[in-house]
Amino acid sequence: MNDNLRKLFEQRASVWEQMKAIDAAAPDGILDAEQRENWDKAEKDLQGLSDNVERLQRAGAIGADLERVDRSGVIVLDAPEERHTAEAVYEDAFTQWTRWGNSGLTVEQRGLMQSRASALPQEARAAGTTSGSAGGFLIPQGFRDVLIETLKYYGGVRDNVTTIQTSSGNLLPWPKLDDTANVGAILAENTAMGTTDLTIGQTQLQAFMYTSNIVLVSLQLLQDAIIDVNQLVPRKLGERLGRIQNRHFTVGTGTTQPWGIGTAPVTGATGVGSATPTETTSVSYNSLINLIHSVDVAYRARAGGAAKFMMNDLTLASVRQLKDLYGHPLWQPTLQAGVPDNLLGYGVITNNDLPVMAVSAKSILFGDFRAGYVIRDVLGIQALRLEERYADWLQVGFLAFMRSDGVVQDPGAYKAYVNAAT
């Protein structure tokens, strides 16, 4: 842990102790005006420190991910200090193409990039689905790491569910098995054992074409050697792809887009309409407990803390103010690195594409999302560089496109809290 992160943890722990002291001074759980003012100030400080902790942890995670780039196809060179992978050679060619276009490539570099594009599997489907026909080049691994990391950051779903990659975009049958109703039996002597068939359902994973739309970059910026175009361009492309994909992976309709994880989840708990106040735009401690226990313990007890909450940030702001029956805050900020903040012992995923709490809204999800939802990506994120189209503005257009789909694979792995109707 670096010194800055350690200091933030110490400061946050100190603020949290202050908040607990304020809470302890009001044993009946009711704060007077001065205590409320002190509590609100401390909570604001705590949130600011938490945001900084998350930022530093996220930066560290991104750095660690980029250090683990897969470098396959090693080429043995005489000079050990040279970069000696085929991927590194391709990245150099891609960077040249990004800055200068096709005219900036050597014959060898152009041949290398074209060979990568033509190596993509050709699908026996309707015309227009084959790769490389539009002049796009495959994004190299290092460039792709930045783009995918941005997809995760601007999401909430992709980084917390099962993700698979396929080499083509043909329809992929995906099995769904629920064997929970079947049990074993005691076998009597000299008695044949019974049989119970497995009932395996099936869904289809498609490959919807996603595009970032066009990102315009000035020619001067591309020619500036100080600017790292392999950070700037993919981050902008990734932000756009990340926003639209997370929306569809959350509330997609399942027809011309993926089926979202929150589109039609199984209801695990419903807000109480007769409560004071009614749970039309809120959630209570009891309702959260009911939601947790609506998910089978087999999903909650898995190693690695797989079960988590997922909610909109505005919903989280409301939940963080809740207290249990003894007046203790439900939200527990972490006091050590590597241990996330938790709600009733479970991690929380912020996903702003889930609805905020409102009448009959399915506003909070809870469960094992990796078991419950799967995303399918077709290998080969591609990029296009548009030179002549914006030449009179001295700008170059970039766009990325990728093919993805998502479906619920185990609806029992997670459940939803639904706000009261009245």
Secondary structure, 3 states (H helix, E strand, C coil): CCHHHHHHHHHHHHHHHHHHHHHHCCCCCCCCHHHHHHHHHHHHHHHHHHHHHHHHHHHHHHHHHHHCCCCCCECCCCCCCCCCEHHHHHHHHHHHHHHHCHHHCCHHHHHHHHHHHHCCCCCCCCCCCCCCCCCCEECCHHHHHHHHHHHHHCCCCHHHCEEEEECCCCCEEEEEECCCCCCCCCCCCCCCCCCCCCCEEEEEECCEEEECCCEEEEHHHHHCCCCCHHHHHHHHHHHHHHHHHHHHHHHCECCCCCECCCCCCCEEEECCCCCCCCCCCCCCHHHHHHHHHHCCHHHHCCCCCCEEEEECHHHHHHHCCCECCCCCECEECCCCCCCCCEECCEEEEECCCCCCCCCCCEEEEEEEHHHHEEEEEEEEEEEEEECHHHHHHCEEEEEEEEEEEEEECCCCCEEEEECCCC
